Amino acid sequence: MLERVVSARRTASHSDEDDDSVLGTDESKTKRQNLYLLASNYLSRFSHFCCQCTAPTACLVLCLVLVFVSVASLFVHSRNFVCISPFDPKTRVGFFGLDGLESDFGSLGVPWCRSKYGKTVEWTSKDLIKGLEEFVPIYETRPIKNNMYGMGFDHSFGLWFIARWLKPDLMIESGAFKGHSTWVLRQAMPDTPIVSLSPRHPEKYLKKGPAYVDGNCTYFAGKDFVDFGSVNWNAVMRKHGITDLSRVLIFFDDHQNELKRVKQALHAGFQHLVFEDNYDTGTGDHYSLRQICDQSYIRGGGHSCFVDSDEARIRLKRKIFWEKAVDIDGLCGPNEAWWGVRGWMRDNFNHSNKPISYEEHFQNSRFVESILDVYWELPPAAGPSLTHQTRYDPARAVSPIVEDGRYGLFQRLGLGRLETSVFNGYTQMVYLQISQPGS
Ligand SMILES: C[S@@+](CC[C@H](N)C(=O)[O-])C[C@H]1O[C@@H](n2cnc3c(N)ncnc32)[C@H](O)[C@@H]1O
């Protein structure tokens, strides 16, 4: 699996112009400027300029012109402010424009974990699009149709795609719930053994409704449950005839502190990890990779708790439209602690939290950078104007595989057949490749 990881790209490689060659031409891609945002940006910049101005007459004329242009733009777009739910996709598109759905944080950026040598994955947006075409009909046959509290479409696709690409000899999952993720792993690799750790055995859910129990899976569940950090992995590997740990894929969906899980996996010698919930700073019930790497020295990382900052204004605006977006009040705890969740390192479904100092948070990222070979965030399957998802702010995610406006491609891939709710669970699933520091 190691050789597959070859090239260095920051974004999720969706820039290929020839995606359409995979599935025919998509004529529907449209991009338009959002005059309201432009006007308000200029207004805020020039109000600053007007206040500082030293040539009063010229400045007054210039400022009046700018105010007129901004007010006219607001008037033209005022139909967007009538009584429509802010979570209505059309309203969001009207307010932000297609670009605006994802670009507000452009100047601020979104933090990213640096890997040791800048490597990333070798799969491209074309591979992801081909994968989507193949996966949608598989997903439609899932046994657990309503997987509330478990994975939705985006992460199911991500896990399936990664497992199928890496072709591991053994797959380990921590956090099975009713067994949907076990089913996804099985679809990716029909004959590969699975080890599943979960306090409650998925078979228990069968009494109440749909669940999935796999015939080629060793369950450490129910009375046999052992936490990932306490398993004798040498013995498990021996039992499965695994001698090369680079042939094992670990999937974590157990809502534990990801720093703890990364250290445990590294200690056991595992290299390929997927974390289902890679929560953004200020959100979620456990300390995540995304949070760890949110550092002032990373572009887009580090935050200001100043209420009159650009970030505060952007966050306030985004929160109107995206249920999970976080404003400055949600981001910052006492003493302006913004890291983790308001200065806390959360663990175990938010049941076991501890405040951490900024210094400790900083050291955590340095440690993670010292062991990271690859950090790749799964892009959302499609943009919000297509999926009509209303929860996560697309500005805090990498560009979607099927970008906003590509309605034809969205339909051809079969994504239009899925219910909207299956697109609501995206939380930046991440694939990591790790190795000991210095190696
Ligand atoms: C979000 S659910 C998993 C959803 C599942 N992967 C899916 O996609 O349907 C989290 C699961 O983690 C389990 N869990 C709680 N503590 C755990 C631990 N220490 N190790 C493994 N699983 C744990 C919970 O019981 C629950 O079943």
The ligand as an ORCA input file, in Angstrom:
! r2SCAN-3c Opt
* xyz 0 1
  C     -21.101      6.660     15.896
  S     -21.276      5.048     16.426
  C     -20.529      4.104     15.141
  C     -21.290      4.141     13.874
  C     -20.917      3.089     12.872
  N     -19.507      3.106     12.571
  C     -21.722      3.330     11.627
  O     -21.219      3.926     10.690
  O     -22.868      2.970     11.603
  C     -20.113      4.919     17.709
  C     -19.991      3.564     18.289
  O     -18.835      3.516     19.108
  C     -19.110      2.664     20.195
  N     -18.088      2.891     21.248
  C     -18.179      3.580     22.405
  N     -17.012      3.508     23.067
  C     -16.186      2.755     22.310
  C     -14.846      2.309     22.454
  N     -14.112      2.650     23.493
  N     -14.340      1.520     21.506
  C     -15.058      1.177     20.426
  N     -16.315      1.577     20.214
  C     -16.877      2.348     21.154
  C     -20.519      3.035     20.555
  O     -21.107      2.051     21.364
  C     -21.150      3.143     19.166
  O     -21.619      1.905     18.750
*
